[in-house]
Amino acid sequence: MLDVSRSEAVGFNLRQLRSAKGLTLDQLATLSELTRGYISLVERGLKTPSVAALLRLAAALDVNVTYLFDPNPTPAASYTLFRRERDAAPAQQGGFDLLALAASRTQKRMEPFLIRPPLKLASRASHAGEEFLFVVSGSLAIKLDGDELLLEKGDCLYFSGETPHWLRSIGRQKAEVLLVVSAVERDGKG
């Protein structure tokens, strides 16, 4: 549920950081294992990156995902408060509604998101770190390690993000899922 203005800001911040590090689109594509065309679309604000893509880009650029949302965050209190009514703005990325719940928090070891997977099977995702899914409402199917698991409201799943996985909502309404991804530093430490 990242709004378009934030998506454009992510692209602008990505381009600025890539340039500051002296990387070409091709070099960043190689480091992040994403395509040059995809990164170009993100940088121009024409494509909202997936969670997996954000994690890959941040790792390739040796920054926290938060930096892509705000490279100059104000010093944070000892907590980050997210108010749905004030802070949420709906948008879609590949059929997913995506809401970064702690984008303003720096130096964190987890990346929390609220997602609503599409009703059809979403594209495959895999990334460094670990994932925790908690179904807040609705039903969810996840293909993981050769199995298709069905998750209902209140179910949770913890797995390695490196395992290729696909998600989709089941039923007439999109499921609402709390997704927490561990932030992995470039040297592999969490």
Phi and psi in degrees as a GROMACS rama.xvg file:
@    title "Ramachandran Plot"
@    xaxis  label "Phi"
@    yaxis  label "Psi"
@TYPE xy
-74.2598  130.057  LEU-2
-80.6811  165.85  ASP-3
-60.4314  -38.5174  VAL-4
-63.9573  -36.9797  SER-5
-71.4242  -36.0391  ARG-6
-62.1871  -43.8578  SER-7
-64.2112  -37.4271  GLU-8
-65.2964  -39.8615  ALA-9
-60.2654  -45.774  VAL-10
-61.8954  -44.3952  GLY-11
-62.1475  -46.9397  PHE-12
-63.5666  -38.4148  ASN-13
-62.1855  -47.3268  LEU-14
-62.4697  -43.501  ARG-15
-61.5466  -44.4679  GLN-16
-67.6714  -43.5117  LEU-17
-58.9999  -45.817  ARG-18
-64.2845  -43.44  SER-19
-61.7035  -31.4349  ALA-20
-87.5917  0.316686  LYS-21
70.5165  29.8034  GLY-22
-101.417  141.323  LEU-23
-85.0116  167.506  THR-24
-58.0335  -41.1648  LEU-25
-63.6848  -41.2971  ASP-26
-65.1313  -43.1491  GLN-27
-66.0109  -36.409  LEU-28
-61.3097  -43.4581  ALA-29
-64.8821  -46.6694  THR-30
-64.4339  -36.458  LEU-31
-93.9205  -10.9272  SER-32
61.896  33.1277  GLU-33
-115.687  165.982  LEU-34
-84.057  153.979  THR-35
-58.8922  -43.6844  ARG-36
-62.0465  -42.0089  GLY-37
-62.5178  -47.3248  TYR-38
-62.3923  -40.0628  ILE-39
-60.6636  -43.5805  SER-40
-62.7947  -40.9471  LEU-41
-63.8294  -46.7014  VAL-42
-60.5293  -33.1578  GLU-43
-87.2721  2.11071  ARG-44
74.2793  17.6964  GLY-45
-93.9003  -10.3389  LEU-46
-140.565  131.998  LYS-47
-88.1885  122.68  THR-48
-70.0747  148.31  PRO-49
-73.8429  169.336  SER-50
-58.8598  -46.4155  VAL-51
-59.8093  -42.8584  ALA-52
-65.4545  -42.2392  ALA-53
-58.4012  -44.0203  LEU-54
-64.067  -42.1803  LEU-55
-65.9277  -43.1583  ARG-56
-65.0217  -44.5481  LEU-57
-62.0775  -43.1245  ALA-58
-64.4925  -42.3228  ALA-59
-63.7597  -33.2043  ALA-60
-93.6189  -0.166882  LEU-61
59.3288  46.2332  ASP-62
-134.407  164.64  VAL-63
-75.8793  147.827  ASN-64
-52.5679  -35.103  VAL-65
-52.9614  -36.7222  THR-66
-58.4997  -34.892  TYR-67
-68.1123  -25.6326  LEU-68
-85.4158  -37.2491  PHE-69
-155.375  101.744  ASP-70
-72.3213  -13.869  PRO-71
-129.82  61.7067  ASN-72
-69.3204  150.541  PRO-73
-72.4483  147.78  THR-74
-53.5893  131.044  PRO-75
-87.7055  150.59  ALA-76
-70.1338  -176.756  ALA-77
-74.0064  1.31464  SER-78
-144.591  162.561  TYR-79
-124.756  125.066  THR-80
-108.344  127.441  LEU-81
-112.08  125.369  PHE-82
-111.642  115.259  ARG-83
-55.8738  -44.6968  ARG-84
-64.4031  -32.3725  GLU-85
-94.1138  -38.2643  ARG-86
-100.424  -10.8172  ASP-87
-92.8419  134.052  ALA-88
-138.846  114.445  ALA-89
-69.9179  139.418  PRO-90
-157.992  169.855  ALA-91
-126.574  153.077  GLN-92
-137.878  109.133  GLN-93
56.5596  35.174  GLY-94
88.2865  -12.3658  GLY-95
-89.2656  137.806  PHE-96
-91.3291  133.386  ASP-97
-133.462  128.918  LEU-98
-132.535  115.328  LEU-99
-78.1516  119.184  ALA-100
-86.5774  -17.1619  LEU-101
-140.398  40.9589  ALA-102
-60.3636  -30.0851  ALA-103
-81.7941  -8.54971  SER-104
-86.0921  127.186  ARG-105
-100.41  167.214  THR-106
54.2343  43.9112  GLN-107
-105.953  159.085  LYS-108
-104.362  -3.28187  ARG-109
-131.338  148.918  MET-110
-118.133  101.76  GLU-111
-90.7511  138.531  PRO-112
-136.896  153.095  PHE-113
-109.459  122.386  LEU-114
-123.522  154.661  ILE-115
-129.237  98.106  ARG-116
-64.0073  153.464  PRO-117
-67.6539  167.08  PRO-118
-77.548  -22.3375  LEU-119
-100.117  162.393  LYS-120
-59.8278  124.947  LEU-121
-78.5456  166.007  ALA-122
-65.5648  156.318  SER-123
-63.0976  141.906  ARG-124
-127.056  146.982  ALA-125
-161.302  146.839  SER-126
-165.372  165.114  HIS-127
-67.2303  157.494  ALA-128
96.0113  -168.407  GLY-129
-121.854  158.133  GLU-130
-126.313  143.609  GLU-131
-128.327  124.609  PHE-132
-115.388  134.743  LEU-133
-130.433  121.396  PHE-134
-80.4363  111.932  VAL-135
-79.5277  -41.6964  VAL-136
-154.275  154.786  SER-137
81.6759  -163.313  GLY-138
-129.639  150.587  SER-139
-138.498  139.798  LEU-140
-112.531  136.671  ALA-141
-131.444  129.145  ILE-142
-92.798  124.093  LYS-143
-149.188  120.79  LEU-144
54.6614  41.8206  ASP-145
83.7437  -5.61428  GLY-146
-111.137  149.956  ASP-147
-108.489  116.908  GLU-148
-103.618  137.913  LEU-149
-104.959  125.662  LEU-150
-117.595  135.336  LEU-151
-110.22  171.72  GLU-152
-49.5143  128.601  LYS-153
93.041  -14.4431  GLY-154
-78.4557  153.137  ASP-155
-138.859  158.874  CYS-156
-142.927  136.138  LEU-157
-125.02  129.52  TYR-158
-157.908  168.568  PHE-159
-73.8045  127.97  SER-160
-65.8182  -17.311  GLY-161
-74.4088  -18.1382  GLU-162
-72.5326  121.536  THR-163
-55.8858  135.918  PRO-164
-146.954  151.258  HIS-165
-130.835  141.655  TRP-166
-124.512  151.546  LEU-167
-157.214  148.099  ARG-168
-78.0007  152.173  SER-169
-118.246  137.814  ILE-170
106.471  -163.663  GLY-171
-86.198  -26.6714  ARG-172
-109.93  147.64  GLN-173
-67.0784  140.157  LYS-174
-71.5087  152.369  ALA-175
-111.604  125.174  GLU-176
-131.403  131.986  VAL-177
-83.9449  121.162  LEU-178
-114.819  125.676  LEU-179
-122.734  122.971  VAL-180
-113.025  133.192  VAL-181
-72.9913  139.516  SER-182
-85.4133  123.329  ALA-183
-108.443  128.276  VAL-184
-78.0484  161.555  GLU-185
-57.4345  -31.7357  ARG-186
-83.2679  5.07061  ASP-187
92.0291  -6.02219  GLY-188
-82.664  146.849  LYS-189
